[in-house]
Amino acid sequence: MTVVDLLFRPLVPPWLLAILAGVVAVALLLALFGRLPAAHWRVPPLVLLLGVLANPVLFREEREPLRDVALVVEDASPSMAAGDRPELTDAVLEAVGTDLARDEGLEVVTVTVEGGADGTALVGAVERALGEIDPRRLAGTVIVSDGQVHDVPAELPDWVERRPVHHVIPGGPEETDRRLVLEDMPSYAMVGEEERFTLTLEDDVGAGGGDGGPERVTVRQNGRVIHELVVVPGRSVPVPFEVERAGETVVEVEVAPRDGEISTLNNRTTAFVTGVRDRLRVLLVSGVPYQGLRVWRNLLKADPAVDLVHFTILRPPEKQDGTPVRELALIAFPVRELFELKLGEFDLIVFDRYARRGLLPLAYLENVARYVEGGGALLINAGPDFATPLSLARTPLDRVIPLAPSGQVIEQPFRPRVTELGGRHPVTDTLRAQWDGDWGPWFRQIDVEQGPGQIVLRGAADRPLLVLDRVGDGRVAQLLSDHAWLWARGFEEGGPQQTLLRRLVHWLMQEPELEEERLIAEPGEDAIRLERVTLDPEPQTATATTPTGDSFEVELTPGDDGRLTARVPAAEPGLYRFDQADGRRAFAAVRPMAPKELEDLRATAAPLAPLVEASGGVQRFTDEAGIPEVRRVGEGRTAAGRGWIGLVENDRFRVVGSAETALLPAWLALILLVGTQVFAWWREGRR
């Protein structure tokens, strides 16, 4: 497009040109009023002189029109998935996009806003987008959102006054919703101690129906119903619960949906509570002094979560040197208190090279056997005495000890070796990965007969070295050598003594991360990694339950590490549950909605209303006014009307070329000046 204009490029300063024009005007007036002969013939030369000094030019400019920019903002936060909003949103975006595409003078910039931990930060996303747009080209902004925006500033920003901001709301203003609110939910809880959280049912009754009366609320813990409550909307109810084990516990609270409710996304809420033990109490009884006497003590004392009670028998009863026992003992051995009155308070009992020598009556060892069967833990670190008639295997403990001694003590160098089963068991599965197996040798091992239990380490002559077993509700471990201390001393490069013994102790005390049979669900962005830790390498199946209640089967197959895994697509946001036939269960929360997103799912115009009004735009509910048509309007004109919204025409352009042509070039100016002056003199001469 070419634009032609007349411009002046004065040859003298404008103020001087103005003075000269004044002088010429005064002179002419004097000549005229003074009745000077031929005075009017002096006018053309003087006017022409002023024109030459003004230097008029013809200016030609080549312009390229610039397209205006329309900003379209799509709210894709989780609350926009409620009800039929996804379909309505798609329809609005399609209609708006079609209208904008018809105008060749418009460039469309689309911004999609995802929900975050602090809710929907839509205003911030708009400001970032406007920062990349030339403000002179902005035609206006169209926001498609349910109105649940959580970053509207108290003071309106400057940009709202530049161009209209229109807000199209998928839905209607009469929506109704029901939601659950959990308060004071602890992130951590002590195992075995009662905790409480506060439950509130918010029931926003609207045109959708409902009377706001009492409703039944179900509370589940790890999938098991622990409470059925009748809750009155608006009233807070304290809910007690008790974490039964260490590790993660899932608390679910659910209320039935109501007719006309916009969404059931917030009819269920979930919280994860980590169970922790207060202090782990361990009783360690060392039978005889030997080089590795302090191995177990140092290991257990190094753990700040362990309270250790350690008794060492420095002189067995059969040793006679005339010194009374009461004078040798640092403190009296509280046999009755430990093995009868307070036995159940211990999480683990360790017999380190202990043999039956009359210090512990068989009745107390019977108590230990019942303690194990009732859920306790027992570790036997066997020495040569375990193969003699004084062995603990010849006491009431025989029914909880997995393998009985054969009576033979093997004394030869050997290197402990992880078995195939041990490569899958959590106690020993990391040993192969961290060490290559070329560990320092041990020199003594107690031979045992075949029996129950899981053999995770083998030693001399391929005989069992470390055996694990479950007895009743408790756990038992047998370490059939007293030479683990050689690894701690670094003998011939040593070995993974600390890792092995620490994992062994924590498995006995039922550390959740060391369970040999467990189901793990790890959420990702759009999928869940399901893993089954098991000692059985055969493929298994699990039943997956989606947040909306749909179920399907998942096949878990062995991976390179021997564990069973599966990748489960997770298109729906929310809590997924996985169940297996043996009762194993796992949960995974995929893209959980931020608490602010769940506060209210109803469509609303209130949060964005001040911003829209200040810009001169409008807000429209699709259920009331339908989908508005997009039109172009002139600057300063009304930006909306019945059934339509307007975007401003800015008429911006870019100059691609320009040229100037002097209307009075020097040669022409000289000819005209001389000619007019000569003509004036000639006329004067004739008078």
VOGU-3710 file (C-alpha; in Angstrom, 3 decimals, decimal comma):
1> mtvvdllfrp> 0,000/0,000/0,000  1,333/3,451/-1,073  0,599/6,600/0,935  1,369/10,111/-0,517  1,636/13,174/1,716  2,799/16,808/1,454  5,544/17,710/3,914  7,722/20,782/4,512  11,491/20,630/5,113  12,328/24,314/5,962
11> lvppwllail> 15,730/25,581/4,829  15,842/27,932/7,794  14,699/27,458/11,370  10,908/27,574/11,714  11,073/30,599/13,995  13,084/32,542/11,394  10,659/31,534/8,679  7,783/32,783/10,801  9,530/36,153/11,350  10,173/36,536/7,629
21> agvvavalll> 6,560/35,761/6,871  5,519/38,425/9,374  7,875/41,001/7,863  6,560/40,263/4,361  2,989/40,582/5,548  3,678/43,914/7,262  5,514/45,267/4,235  2,717/44,331/1,927  0,118/45,894/4,197  2,072/49,143/4,345
31> alfgrlpaah> 2,463/49,152/0,571  -1,200/48,533/0,005  -2,461/51,030/2,565  0,123/53,527/1,438  -1,215/53,286/-2,087  2,210/52,526/-3,510  2,047/52,045/-7,279  2,034/48,402/-8,462  2,340/47,144/-4,861  0,277/44,020/-5,539
41> wrvpplvlll> 2,833/42,917/-8,125  5,347/42,579/-5,267  3,294/39,837/-3,628  4,156/36,857/-5,904  7,973/37,173/-5,576  7,767/37,495/-1,794  5,334/34,572/-1,383  7,455/32,501/-3,730  10,510/33,336/-1,613  8,743/32,110/1,506
51> gvlanpvlfr> 7,718/28,937/-0,335  11,323/28,284/-1,396  12,485/28,707/2,226  9,678/26,358/3,451  10,925/23,733/0,939  7,758/21,668/0,264  8,312/18,002/-0,657  6,043/15,213/-1,861  6,476/12,209/0,512  5,666/8,687/-0,723
61> eereplrdva> 5,605/5,740/1,795  5,218/2,016/1,078  3,391/0,321/3,993  2,835/-3,356/4,828  -0,206/-3,933/7,075  0,480/-5,787/10,339  -1,914/-8,488/11,511  -3,546/-7,932/14,867  -3,045/-10,544/17,598  -5,913/-12,330/19,340
71> lvvedaspsm> -4,929/-14,159/22,542  -7,011/-17,276/23,265  -6,506/-18,787/26,745  -7,666/-22,363/27,410  -8,073/-23,482/31,016  -6,964/-27,134/31,098  -6,810/-27,487/34,883  -8,321/-30,599/36,522  -11,516/-28,757/37,465  -12,263/-28,361/33,747
81> aagdrpeltd> -12,769/-32,141/33,561  -15,941/-31,904/35,649  -19,262/-32,824/34,084  -19,623/-32,066/30,375  -17,080/-29,225/30,445  -14,563/-31,011/28,175  -17,170/-31,233/25,385  -18,381/-27,662/25,955  -14,819/-26,356/25,997  -14,001/-28,089/22,725
91> avleavgtdl> -17,132/-26,605/21,149  -16,266/-23,080/22,328  -12,669/-23,310/21,136  -13,759/-24,665/17,767  -16,345/-21,900/17,240  -13,980/-19,128/18,352  -11,197/-20,571/16,218  -13,472/-20,660/13,161  -14,489/-17,011/13,624  -10,914/-15,876/14,067
101> ardeglevvt> -9,699/-17,885/11,073  -12,082/-15,990/8,761  -10,273/-12,719/9,475  -7,023/-12,635/7,499  -5,913/-9,642/9,498  -5,740/-11,649/12,727  -2,974/-13,783/14,170  -4,125/-16,177/16,902  -1,910/-16,997/19,910  -3,204/-19,880/22,051
111> vtveggadgt> -2,158/-20,448/25,668  -3,057/-23,591/27,626  -3,032/-23,317/31,421  -2,500/-26,466/33,478  -3,385/-26,690/37,146  -0,565/-26,663/39,695  0,019/-27,255/43,386  -1,433/-23,807/44,143  -4,443/-24,164/41,865  -4,988/-22,529/38,471
121> alvgaveral> -2,526/-19,676/37,829  -4,333/-18,325/34,758  -3,607/-14,612/35,212  0,112/-15,276/35,446  -0,007/-17,300/32,224  -1,822/-14,428/30,455  0,773/-11,908/31,639  3,629/-14,095/30,366  1,947/-14,438/26,977  1,288/-10,688/26,706
131> geidprrlag> 4,949/-10,046/27,450  5,800/-11,671/24,103  3,162/-9,752/22,083  3,538/-6,220/20,690  0,916/-4,314/22,745  0,098/-2,108/19,697  -1,045/-5,196/17,791  -3,167/-6,768/20,560  -6,813/-6,983/19,497  -8,108/-8,589/22,694
141> tvivsdgqvh> -8,130/-11,732/24,861  -10,654/-14,555/24,970  -10,512/-16,778/28,095  -12,295/-20,138/28,099  -12,445/-21,221/31,745  -14,813/-22,376/34,471  -13,712/-19,324/36,456  -11,931/-21,267/39,190  -8,796/-19,116/39,006  -6,549/-18,729/42,034
151> dvpaelpdwv> -4,033/-15,985/41,156  -6,197/-12,912/40,474  -4,290/-9,988/42,071  -5,935/-7,612/44,505  -4,796/-4,662/42,381  -5,629/-4,954/38,702  -2,588/-4,951/36,379  -2,061/-2,213/33,790  -2,569/-4,469/30,794  -6,303/-4,965/31,461
161> errpvhhvip> -6,994/-1,438/30,134  -5,268/-1,978/26,790  -7,793/-4,160/25,049  -10,975/-6,068/25,979  -10,750/-9,339/27,907  -13,708/-11,667/27,325  -14,501/-14,654/29,533  -16,505/-17,554/28,082  -17,632/-20,004/30,797  -18,532/-23,578/29,776
171> ggpeetdrrl> -21,590/-24,388/31,878  -24,109/-22,386/33,862  -24,237/-20,358/37,080  -26,651/-22,734/38,850  -24,336/-25,740/39,206  -24,196/-27,639/42,499  -21,410/-29,657/44,089  -20,540/-31,782/47,109  -17,010/-32,142/48,445  -15,013/-33,576/51,351
181> vledmpsyam> -12,446/-31,572/53,280  -9,791/-33,214/55,468  -8,002/-31,067/58,035  -5,272/-31,797/60,584  -4,284/-34,970/58,718  -0,813/-35,954/60,006  1,927/-36,732/57,493  3,581/-39,079/60,007  2,081/-41,173/62,780  3,513/-43,428/65,453
191> vgeeerftlt> 2,758/-47,097/64,912  0,183/-48,343/67,398  -0,866/-44,895/68,630  -4,240/-43,314/67,910  -4,278/-40,314/65,605  -7,142/-38,051/64,539  -8,100/-35,894/61,600  -11,074/-33,602/61,045  -13,636/-34,357/58,359  -16,051/-31,765/56,917
201> leddvgaggg> -18,719/-32,374/54,269  -19,399/-29,244/52,202  -22,721/-29,473/50,339  -23,366/-26,582/47,943  -27,086/-26,977/47,244  -28,298/-25,227/44,098  -30,672/-25,749/41,227  -29,340/-29,294/40,850  -31,374/-30,438/43,861  -30,533/-31,962/47,227
211> dggpervtvr> -31,678/-30,953/50,668  -28,306/-30,652/52,396  -29,279/-33,277/54,985  -27,033/-35,827/56,764  -25,034/-38,146/54,515  -23,190/-41,419/55,079  -19,415/-41,125/54,725  -17,123/-44,152/54,441  -13,565/-44,082/55,796  -11,098/-46,740/54,596
221> qngrvihelv> -7,568/-47,489/55,707  -5,462/-49,410/53,185  -8,681/-50,432/51,461  -10,355/-51,724/54,642  -13,430/-49,924/56,013  -12,692/-48,549/59,494  -15,621/-46,128/59,919  -19,147/-45,600/58,565  -20,157/-42,094/59,655  -23,324/-40,030/59,314
231> vvpgrsvpvp> -22,145/-36,468/58,702  -24,184/-33,270/58,621  -22,949/-30,866/55,920  -20,996/-27,947/57,300  -20,151/-29,615/60,611  -16,639/-30,865/61,391  -16,311/-34,419/62,690  -13,157/-35,808/64,389  -12,167/-39,197/62,958  -9,782/-41,470/64,919
241> feveragetv> -7,500/-43,992/63,254  -4,440/-46,038/64,143  -1,461/-46,811/61,919  -0,839/-50,525/62,242  2,549/-50,827/60,575  5,573/-48,812/59,545  5,611/-47,412/56,047  2,900/-45,838/53,963  -0,748/-46,038/54,976  -3,544/-44,838/52,674
251> vevevaprdg> -6,627/-43,208/54,211  -9,619/-42,843/51,866  -12,794/-40,902/52,648  -15,785/-41,200/50,317  -19,353/-39,874/50,181  -22,078/-40,938/47,770  -22,828/-38,575/44,842  -25,979/-36,486/44,756  -28,359/-36,026/41,832  -27,487/-32,986/39,755
261> eistlnnrtt> -23,945/-32,754/41,079  -21,513/-31,213/38,614  -18,800/-33,788/39,360  -17,852/-36,593/41,724  -14,131/-35,791/41,543  -14,162/-34,344/45,060  -16,590/-36,893/46,535  -13,539/-38,961/47,416  -10,328/-37,706/48,950  -7,155/-39,542/49,866
271> afvtgvrdrl> -4,303/-38,938/52,283  -1,019/-40,804/52,690  0,319/-41,216/56,227  3,789/-42,595/56,914  3,893/-44,890/59,925  7,051/-44,711/62,025  8,124/-46,630/65,070  8,930/-44,704/68,219  11,990/-46,717/69,250  13,028/-50,228/68,333
281> rvllvsgvpy> 14,025/-52,212/71,411  16,558/-54,995/70,976  17,753/-57,525/73,573  21,235/-58,864/72,816  22,586/-61,772/74,872  26,222/-62,732/74,165  27,123/-66,197/75,418  30,920/-66,225/75,465  33,683/-63,689/74,888  35,225/-63,938/71,400
291> qglrvwrnll> 36,802/-61,705/68,754  33,482/-60,704/67,241  31,824/-59,917/70,578  31,218/-56,247/69,731  30,081/-56,733/66,117  26,396/-56,878/66,961  26,655/-54,238/69,674  28,407/-51,729/67,390  25,928/-52,384/64,592  22,847/-51,888/66,758
301> kadpavdlvh> 24,194/-48,919/68,736  25,007/-47,123/65,486  21,285/-46,939/64,684  19,760/-43,962/66,575  16,300/-45,545/66,328  17,378/-48,621/68,329  17,368/-48,959/72,105  19,808/-51,775/72,891  19,867/-53,890/76,048  23,082/-55,965/75,970
311> ftilrppekq> 24,190/-58,630/78,406  27,498/-60,428/77,995  28,272/-63,593/79,907  31,942/-63,149/80,745  32,278/-66,359/82,761  30,126/-69,425/82,139  28,922/-71,350/85,219  31,148/-74,367/84,515  34,279/-72,279/84,888  35,437/-72,580/88,512
321> dgtpvrelal> 38,132/-70,233/89,814  36,808/-69,518/93,300  35,492/-66,052/92,491  31,825/-65,606/93,463  29,550/-64,802/90,507  28,068/-61,806/92,342  31,508/-60,253/92,434  32,062/-60,778/88,677  28,752/-59,386/87,474  28,654/-55,666/86,779
331> iafpvrelfe> 24,910/-55,755/87,355  22,586/-58,564/88,267  21,144/-60,363/85,215  17,398/-59,502/85,479  16,255/-62,819/84,024  12,667/-62,717/85,232  12,149/-59,079/84,299  13,527/-59,526/80,772  12,196/-62,953/79,820  8,865/-62,895/81,585
341> lklgefdliv> 7,639/-59,445/82,543  8,930/-57,278/79,680  9,667/-59,792/76,952  6,834/-58,518/74,731  8,277/-54,988/74,710  11,256/-56,057/72,601  11,187/-55,940/68,803  14,129/-58,337/68,432  16,042/-60,846/70,556  19,570/-61,810/69,521
351> fdryarrgll> 21,408/-64,831/70,922  25,049/-64,366/69,985  26,918/-67,670/70,535  24,654/-68,425/73,461  24,453/-71,978/74,786  22,250/-73,530/77,446  24,217/-73,385/80,682  21,516/-72,960/83,282  21,385/-69,179/83,273  18,048/-69,184/81,474
361> playlenvar> 15,506/-71,765/82,701  13,683/-73,685/79,997  10,460/-71,953/81,016  11,926/-68,621/79,911  13,064/-70,092/76,600  9,501/-71,334/76,196  8,434/-67,717/76,662  10,802/-66,708/73,848  9,280/-69,365/71,553  5,769/-68,063/72,256
371> yvegggalli> 7,045/-64,501/71,772  8,241/-65,407/68,266  5,014/-67,188/67,366  3,063/-64,143/68,508  4,908/-61,763/66,183  8,365/-61,295/67,710  11,759/-61,642/66,031  14,656/-63,966/66,911  18,211/-64,016/65,549  20,628/-66,787/66,373
381> nagpdfatpl> 24,294/-66,155/65,592  25,594/-69,689/65,967  29,002/-70,695/67,252  30,532/-74,114/67,993  28,274/-74,542/71,033  25,270/-74,713/68,700  26,459/-78,160/67,565  26,736/-79,553/71,113  24,105/-81,018/73,456  23,924/-77,543/75,054
391> slartpldrv> 22,543/-76,082/71,810  19,503/-73,813/71,828  18,084/-76,276/69,315  17,668/-78,717/72,228  15,368/-76,369/74,142  11,747/-75,257/73,636  13,158/-72,987/70,932  13,485/-76,012/68,660  9,978/-75,456/67,318  10,864/-71,996/65,996
401> iplapsgqvi> 14,458/-72,678/64,857  14,357/-73,581/61,126  17,380/-75,909/60,890  18,662/-78,200/63,625  22,434/-78,842/63,985  23,860/-82,115/62,719  26,545/-82,040/65,400  29,377/-81,270/62,978  31,468/-78,081/62,910  33,134/-77,378/59,550
411> eqpfrprvte> 36,458/-75,599/59,984  37,930/-74,720/56,598  38,250/-71,568/54,489  35,171/-70,676/52,425  33,623/-67,618/50,852  29,908/-66,898/51,463  27,816/-67,098/48,301  24,391/-65,627/47,547  21,930/-68,294/46,447  19,475/-67,941/43,571
421> lggrhpvtdt> 16,730/-67,370/46,117  18,948/-64,894/47,941  19,327/-62,924/44,716  15,593/-62,155/44,912  15,263/-61,771/48,693  15,460/-58,103/49,876  17,942/-58,995/52,622  20,605/-60,128/50,149  19,481/-59,008/46,682  21,751/-55,941/46,694
431> lraqwdgdwg> 24,903/-57,853/47,668  25,526/-59,053/44,128  25,013/-55,594/42,682  27,335/-53,829/45,133  30,052/-56,451/45,389  31,316/-58,979/42,887  31,312/-61,853/45,394  35,088/-62,001/45,791  34,812/-61,457/49,510  37,217/-62,339/52,283
441> pwfrqidveq> 36,987/-65,926/53,589  35,386/-67,244/56,754  36,838/-70,279/58,512  34,087/-71,874/60,592  30,527/-72,988/59,887  27,992/-75,037/61,823  26,532/-77,877/59,782  22,750/-78,334/59,939  20,193/-80,825/58,789  17,692/-80,113/56,073
451> gpgqivlrga> 14,520/-78,385/57,161  12,212/-75,413/56,488  13,341/-71,869/55,838  14,730/-69,767/53,033  18,448/-70,289/52,399  19,831/-66,982/51,091  23,561/-67,626/51,711  25,588/-70,802/51,385  29,085/-71,457/52,669  31,454/-74,379/53,031
461> adrpllvldr> 30,579/-77,467/50,968  27,539/-75,595/49,689  25,923/-75,939/53,108  23,332/-73,403/54,411  24,951/-70,339/55,953  22,089/-67,822/56,424  18,535/-69,095/56,809  15,383/-66,984/57,154  11,972/-68,236/58,208  8,549/-67,084/59,344
471> vgdgrvaqll> 7,074/-68,840/62,374  3,500/-67,990/63,239  3,355/-64,196/63,104  7,052/-63,811/63,873  10,393/-64,116/62,096  13,560/-66,102/62,751  17,050/-65,911/61,238  20,008/-68,295/61,677  23,536/-67,173/60,848  25,487/-70,446/61,036
481> sdhawlwarg> 28,933/-68,939/61,532  30,568/-66,699/64,111  33,143/-65,306/61,664  31,217/-62,334/60,242  33,551/-60,144/62,259  36,348/-60,982/59,778  34,592/-58,833/57,185  34,311/-55,966/59,683  38,076/-56,147/60,294  38,783/-56,068/56,525
491> feeggpqqtl> 40,489/-59,461/56,521  41,588/-60,157/52,918  39,560/-57,171/51,640  36,649/-58,037/53,930  33,063/-58,015/52,646  29,601/-56,430/52,955  29,269/-57,211/56,638  27,529/-53,996/57,664  25,039/-54,065/54,785  24,223/-57,726/55,297
501> lrrlvhwlmq> 23,707/-57,567/59,060  21,822/-54,270/59,018  19,365/-55,477/56,371  19,011/-58,762/58,242  18,147/-57,007/61,492  15,661/-54,650/59,840  13,964/-57,515/58,001  13,503/-59,269/61,326  11,946/-56,105/62,760  9,518/-56,009/59,806
511> epeleeerli> 10,878/-53,004/57,947  8,335/-52,469/55,096  11,030/-51,829/52,488  12,520/-55,272/53,147  9,364/-57,343/52,813  10,041/-60,242/50,456  6,418/-60,242/49,246  5,017/-56,814/48,437  3,298/-54,887/45,688  4,634/-51,461/44,696
521> aepgedairl> 2,909/-48,853/42,511  4,988/-45,870/41,365  2,988/-43,136/39,562  4,326/-41,335/36,495  2,947/-38,597/34,272  0,652/-40,818/32,217  1,394/-44,331/33,463  2,019/-46,339/36,631  4,933/-48,699/37,104  3,605/-51,714/38,968
531> ervtldpepq> 6,194/-53,976/40,605  5,778/-57,180/42,565  8,663/-58,089/44,846  8,397/-61,843/45,274  10,433/-64,981/45,733  8,375/-66,715/43,044  9,615/-65,760/39,550  6,447/-66,948/37,788  4,243/-64,278/36,119  1,315/-62,970/38,149
541> tatattptgd> -1,763/-60,829/37,626  -3,248/-57,894/39,512  -6,615/-56,195/39,352  -6,418/-52,443/38,713  -9,238/-50,152/39,826  -9,349/-46,663/38,309  -10,494/-43,491/40,124  -13,914/-43,809/38,461  -14,322/-47,413/39,640  -13,555/-49,296/36,416
551> sfeveltpgd> -11,488/-52,494/36,811  -9,184/-54,432/34,504  -6,499/-57,110/34,766  -2,770/-56,347/34,635  -0,149/-58,955/33,710  3,154/-58,748/35,631  6,117/-60,360/33,879  9,715/-60,984/35,081  12,303/-58,306/34,330  16,092/-58,478/34,134
561> dgrltarvpa> 16,369/-58,191/37,924  13,930/-61,061/38,468  11,148/-58,813/39,762  7,722/-58,823/38,179  6,762/-55,527/36,563  4,053/-53,991/34,414  3,342/-50,584/32,904  -0,245/-49,497/33,486  -1,653/-46,571/31,428  -3,226/-43,920/33,653
571> aepglyrfdq> -5,319/-41,497/31,641  -7,588/-40,507/34,537  -6,256/-38,324/37,357  -6,825/-39,650/40,856  -6,155/-42,697/43,030  -5,553/-46,107/41,436  -5,768/-49,320/43,467  -4,125/-52,645/42,649  -5,158/-55,934/44,277  -3,804/-59,465/44,021
581> adgrrafaav> -5,323/-62,792/44,943  -3,012/-63,221/47,957  -4,298/-59,972/49,509  -1,412/-57,724/48,443  -2,576/-54,203/47,688  -0,942/-51,010/46,437  -2,093/-47,465/45,688  -0,832/-44,775/43,332  -2,069/-41,200/42,991  -1,722/-39,984/39,387
591> rpmapkeled> -1,764/-36,236/38,800  -3,745/-35,655/41,990  -5,794/-32,474/41,997  -4,417/-29,661/44,092  -6,471/-28,963/47,223  -7,500/-25,585/45,794  -8,856/-27,285/42,687  -11,080/-29,421/44,884  -12,380/-26,555/47,009  -15,126/-25,730/44,518
601> lrataaplap> -15,801/-27,253/41,097  -18,769/-25,059/40,186  -18,504/-22,684/37,233  -18,302/-19,068/38,408  -17,716/-15,593/37,021  -16,692/-13,985/40,323  -12,864/-14,367/40,401  -12,283/-12,841/36,932  -15,151/-10,334/37,020  -13,085/-7,266/38,148
611> lveasggvqr> -10,459/-7,907/35,496  -13,013/-8,363/32,688  -15,056/-5,309/33,658  -11,973/-3,067/33,839  -10,975/-4,101/30,314  -14,372/-3,390/28,784  -14,992/-7,063/28,033  -17,880/-9,341/29,028  -18,504/-12,720/30,685  -20,830/-15,263/29,113
621> ftdeagipev> -22,132/-18,616/30,430  -22,671/-21,004/27,531  -25,771/-22,481/29,198  -27,398/-19,028/29,233  -26,122/-17,194/26,159  -24,691/-19,969/24,008  -21,349/-19,642/22,285  -20,723/-15,990/21,308  -19,670/-14,916/17,829  -16,358/-13,075/17,504
631> rrvgegrtaa> -16,422/-9,747/15,591  -13,976/-6,898/14,875  -14,747/-3,395/16,196  -13,115/-0,030/15,856  -11,007/1,454/18,607  -13,158/3,136/21,224  -16,301/1,285/20,159  -18,368/-1,085/22,325  -16,574/-4,431/22,533  -19,586/-6,708/23,014
641> grgwiglven> -23,241/-7,075/22,208  -26,030/-9,596/22,281  -24,587/-12,892/21,097  -21,194/-11,491/20,132  -17,864/-10,320/21,521  -15,522/-7,881/19,817  -11,824/-7,607/19,144  -10,320/-4,226/18,268  -8,971/-3,327/14,791  -5,654/-1,569/15,394
651> drfrvvgsae> -4,716/-0,715/11,744  -1,038/-1,158/12,498  1,511/-1,302/9,668  5,194/-1,623/8,922  7,055/0,786/6,569  8,968/-1,149/3,912  10,092/1,870/1,749  9,836/5,663/1,361  10,829/8,478/-1,059  10,730/12,304/-1,141
661> tallpawlal> 10,375/14,623/-4,204  11,070/18,373/-3,844  8,254/20,477/-5,323  10,558/23,568/-5,702  13,991/22,377/-6,746  16,749/25,025/-6,802  16,746/25,570/-10,565  12,984/25,981/-10,749  12,968/28,252/-7,694  15,625/30,484/-9,280
671> illvgtqvfa> 13,719/30,806/-12,567  10,457/31,587/-10,809  12,022/34,158/-8,456  13,864/35,987/-11,244  10,855/35,831/-13,561  8,360/37,182/-11,050  10,734/39,941/-9,946  11,435/41,066/-13,514  7,714/41,014/-14,285  7,047/43,145/-11,206
681> wwregrr> 9,699/45,723/-12,259  8,267/45,806/-15,795  4,783/46,495/-14,527  6,045/49,249/-12,251  7,932/50,843/-15,138  4,780/51,103/-17,225  2,994/53,022/-14,549
//
